[in-house]
Amino acid sequence: MKVLHTADLHFGNKPDSLEEVVTTSNHILFVAGQELPDIAILAGDTVDEHMGAIRLDSATARAAISFVSRMAEICPVVIIRGTKSHDRESPYIFSHLHSRYPIHVATEIQQVAWVPVSNAFLPLADALEYGDPFTAVLTLVPSIDKSYLMSHFDGSIKSGNLQTRELLHDLFAGLGLINDTILHVPRILVTHGMVTGAQFSTGQVAVGEDLEFGTNDLLQAKCDYYALGHVHKFQRFPGNICYSGSPGRLNFGETEEKGFLMVEFDGQTIQEIKFHPTPARRFALHSVEWGEDGKAAILAEADKCAASCQGADVRFRYTIPEEEKHTIDRDQLTQRFLDAGARTVKVEATIIPKQRTRAAGISRITTLPEKVRLWGETTGTVIPDRVLVLASIIEGLDVDELVAEAERGVDAPAPQNLEVAA
């Protein structure tokens, strides 16, 4: 059996991001048409309503529906709901598509069996009771809402965090009691969430995130492969636990290679986990602070950018004293990068008021995460890893994008409870 595993496609309303998603998802379809997997798994955040509600008559909806329906012409498709701020209730749409193979959408925890002779995903209990010949068992655990779980606990936030972790461990262990009785066919767990120790695109390691579970918790589910979504960087943990990563680059912090996975089974034994790269766009983020070399340092960094920006989306940032700002022509820099083959260009200047030109240290550090880290060292403040990750994400957004994100946060509806079915 061969299984395609991808996640975090993020079909959203932002035009340049949608172009990237369409390009990379079309490549997934091309490879799937050649490899002919037996099942395709979409492990959450298929769409991105965090960028705004998706209308059914929009280019975004048409692109997402086209991708899922075309995949279902190649093989059966399993989709789980990702984070509620991204997927919300949109995955329900896919379950109503008519296609050659079924599209199974899970918005609650469940176990299903793939029954080829019926061309259907059936509840595992039904398949076992009626003796239907199934070739795979999928344990589906959509993104779990921590606020819902915490509302059922008494005591402090700290004790609630502990109880949440214990509940997740017990959940996977309970599912494992059933999976342990399944013989000869692949047992696959599909979930969307944060594994302790996972690495973000920025290189920061996930510790103390909002809701996380360890690899030992996952292994209690007694599966042969664990298809994860949520973290956009491909990585593999012992026990065949894998993040496929996002197939496209969604912000300037994502510099790692992008792709998806093809997993080949012989019975319950994995023969190969192969990473297929996608033609994801390339980002070039250059940042330079005004220093002793002054204008020369900015121009030298511009030389580096121009030499390597062919086909890339360029964001060039520099700081400059107020009295020197006339010495750098932003329009000329923009045209220079375009002439060098850049796909898109944004040149951003931060003007340093005269009273700040003598400040050293933080003002000369290149990246925002480094500035935050140095500030913490200077003031004796412990900076959590997630703050440094957030600083990296902020650095990849321009002013308009930051304002749009803030407005969406203010307008977003209060999170609803996630129904958890055994």
Helices and strands as residue ranges (DSSP letters): E 2-6, H 15-35, E 39-42, G 49-51, H 59-71, E 77-80, H 91-94, E 103-106, E 110-115, G 116-118, E 120-123, H 124-130, E 136-141, H 146-150, H 157-179, E 187-192, E 194-195, E 212-213, H 215-219, E 225-229, E 235-237, E 241-243, E 259-266, E 269-277, E 282-288, H 295-308, E 312-321, G 322-327, H 330-339, E 344-352, G 354-356, G 361-364, H 368-379, H 385-395, H 399-411
